[in-house]
Amino acid sequence: MATQALASWALDLQYSNLTASVVDAAVKSVYNWAGCAIGGYAQSAPIVAQTTMGGAFGGPGTSSILASNDSTLVDAQIAALVNGIASHVDDYDDTHLETIIHPAGPVASALLAVSEWQGPVSGEDFLTAFVAGVEAECKLGLSVYPEHYDVGWHITSTTGSIGAAVAISKVLGLDLPQTRQAIGIASTQVIGMQEFFGSDTKSFHIGRAAQSGMMAALLAQGGYTSSLSALEAKYGWSHVVSTRENLIDTFATLGKTWEIEKNTFKPFPCGIVIHPTIDACIRLRTQALDRGLDISTIQSVNARVNPYVLTLTGKTDPQTGLEAKFSVYHAAAVGLLFGKATPTEFTDEVVLNETVISMRDKVKTTEDDSVPKAEVYLSAVFRDGTNLTEHVEHAVGSIENPLTIDQLRTKFMDQTSKVIGAARAQQAYDSFLGIANVSDVATIRSAFASNTSSGAGSDVAQYTSASTRSSGSAGKGLVFATITVFLVLNLF
């Protein structure tokens, strides 16, 4: 039975079973998640979630919001929700390319919250539970992909709640029957549809999956029942969410092939399928400048891509930064104009910039089934008649062309420094990089915390500034959120 097989494997998994390569992949996944969660807190979505839900439903503070100062503690469910949202809102997180799952967000967000609340949890135990959760997510994804994704599910959240439940069950020491019940409770909390891509609700999927997985494990620990065959039953998870499943064969590879070793890290904060286009545009820009060509004289651009690219990122006229993350046209424009695509290039201001709009309008696409999903053929015609081309087979950030350690560190520092300052960002990086060696992961947050009023004020200034530029701003609600965060940071 698939549910029992997953639960049994996860409970039996020990840190000593993890190869050096698996541990390395897990550590990278965790600190990349942390960087995204800290950087994403500059957006409105996690702040609105924290102030709205924390104020109405929050219990005693036990767990941290990674980007806040140390005086801000919330209950574990709110921490899982907010850190999950923050880690995904910029679309800058990790990607298991075979399933397009972003695995760290749901699992790590729940796991840190519970570890801080119910600890002490050692770094080794944290990483072991994290790997168990990520493997659960990705193996589930492989068993139903692509049919599950093709009908419109957001696969990160539909598998994420189960992955989080597996991780929390392990770290809390649940037995086999309890873990099977937790998997069942998590599996019935299916959440996330692609209709909401380009809105705050997309990142809510990840926060809610973390929260749901945590709740599932806690309820199972308390004696709650569900179904012991929740994944494989006729009316269970795999048959309801997909027209095809292959749980038995996929779960047979648990502990034999490690999906976390295939995890990749985004160089650009947008839909993964447009990374090749950005990479190609940056290369073409360099080629043009080397020839003395003026980028502003581009007359037309054509990107020949797999139709799948337009299915996911075909927004021709994005109006917000969040929408632009799913626009191959905007991605091409900023790659050509700026030679980069950082969170700054996906703000509302840049999206509505006339120069960017003008370049975006010059970008056309050609759908071609013969082009692999991860490739692009790009051409640009200049005013003087010059025609430049680029073909990207393996974009930066892919398995074949991964980010280097230095690039991952630069990404972490760029995201986090803008929110918590360079000194705290470096402390955060060092702390998460050494997570395997700590006796209590709860001490990691205090290693880069700030209790000073000046530090809190700096954070609030950052949040206030972010409210004027972040995507999907909530008007009066965002003003309320910013004021409330100010009070929380400065009065407690």
Buried (B, 14 or more C-beta within 10 A) or exposed (E): BBBBBBBBBBBEBEBEEBEEEBBBBBBBBBBBBBBBBBBBBBBBBBBBBBBBBBEEEBEEBBBBBBBBBBBBBBBBBBBBBBBBBBBBBBBBBBBBBBBBBBBBBBBBBBBBBBBBBBBEBBBBBBBBBBBBBBBBBBBBBBBBBBEBBEEEBBBBBBBBBBBBBBBBBBBBEBEBEBBBBBBBBBBBBBBBBBEBBBBBBBBBBBBBBBBBBBBBBBBBBEEBEBBBBBBBBEEBBBBEBBEEBBBEEBBEEBBEEBBBEBBBBBBBBBBBBBBBBBBBBBBBBEBBEEEEBEBEEBEEBBBBBBBBBBEBBBBBEBEBBBBBBBBBBBBBBBBBBBBBBBBBBBBBEBBBBEEBBEBBBBBEBEBBEEBEBBBBBBBBBBEEEBEBEBBBEBBBBBBEBBBEEEBBBEBBBBBBBBBBBEEBBBBBBEBBBBBBEBEBBBBBBEBBBBEEEEBBEBBBEBBBEBBEBBBBBBEEBBEBBBEBBBEBBBEE
